[in-house]
């Protein structure tokens, strides 16, 4: 054995190089062996967790596309999408280190920051808030906020729909004594029975489903849209913790780019069929045909009017949201929007 080792170490350098080249060729040494961005950041070994705001549906089509079409992978990321819901809070999960990214509405972000949370907004997915109120056009005619007087209006106490409705009533000088506010839950029966005149819905998802049910009952569906009357309340935005933003700028940048690319592809009408099938894998209770309608509606809320990319942060709308919440006493301390609305690292 000793003689073999002595011979091995006195081989000419040219022989060693040739042997190494043969090993590389036979072993398949190619450009694929170069480290990807994921290997450099370590994210392929440790999947990134991304908490959505609600259950899987068309409102998260861009996130689903980024996952299913390999956009995250192309950015060197391994990402696990997590459903949101009444029992899940993306901001809380960020604070506890359970996830690295999340989706939250502006009111959730502002409340949390007012209570001491360290959250950063990376992109604003919805340029307009899809929260509206549905009503029966066969029974009601609503053209202005003044037409709400005398009606029973459903709101979710503590939800952003309550803040939006109260802001609208205040802006138009309408006393809550002139109408009835009804606490809604997941049961739509009060609406079907006519006990509640206006029911809060997200226009691009459940609004499509309820409208179809109303058509079967020969009801015309009307929609009361706060945005038309100057109430701009920011909905879903992409967020991360201040710590991750500060300590992992490369990760934050790649993740934000991947999410925006996913939304750009999902909102492209040429991808409508593919996007609908992807969403259906996560939301199998909704038919592909209905999902297509939901996606078309979602485009009107996600794609900015005029110039500007998907995901741009509408600072004026955030300022109005903050103003509404401050005037309603929903936050107890001053919030500075500039550091909160950071956007992705440059």
VENLINMO-V570552 format. One line per field, one symbol per residue. ss: DSSP state (~ for helix, > for strand, _ for the rest). phi: phi as a letter, one per 40 degrees, with the letter a starting at -180 (. if undefined). psi: psi as a letter, one per 20 degrees, with the letter a starting at -180 (. if undefined). A space follows every 50 residues. Layout:
ss->???
phi->???
psi->???
This chain:
ss->_~~~~~~~____~~~~~~~~~~~~~~____~~~___~~~~~______>>> >______~~~~~~~~~~~__~~~~____>>>>_______~~~~~~_____ >>>>_~~~~~~~~~____>>>>>>______>>>>>>________~~~~__ _>>>>____~~~~~~~~~~~~____~~~_>>>>_____~~~~_____>>> >>___~~~~~~~~~~~____>>>>_~~~~_______>>>>>~~~~~~_~~ ~~~~~~~~~~~~~~~~__~~~~~~~~~~~~~~_____~~~~~~~~~~~~~ ~~________>___~~~~~~~~~~~~~_________~~~~______
phi->.ccccccccbccdccccccccccccccgcbccccccdccccgcccbdcbb cccacdaccbdccccdcccgcdcccgbbbbcbcciccbbcccccccgcbb aabaccccccdcccchcbbbccabcccbcccbbcacccbbbbbbdcccdg cbbcaccgcccccccccccccbgbccccabcbccbcccddcccgcbcbbc acdcbccccccccccccgbccbbcbddcbgcbbccdbcbaccccdccbcc ccccccccccccccccccccbdccccccccccbccbccccdccccccddc bccccgchcdgcccccccccdcccccccgcbbacbccdccccgcdc
psi->hghghgggijqqhhgggghgggggghiloahiiqprhghhijhhhnqppo orhaqpaiikghggghghjjggghjkqopoppqbahjpohgghghijhrh qrpqrhhggggghhjjqnqpphqogohqpjprpqroihhqoohrhhiipi rpppqopirhhgggghgggghjkpqiijrpppoqbioighghijhpgppp rohiehhgghgghhhhjkqppqppohhikjooopcpqprrqhghgghlhg ggghgggggghghgghiohijggggghghhhhmiipqhghhghhggghhi hgpqpbqqqpiqonhhhghggggghghjkiqirppphghgmhrqq.
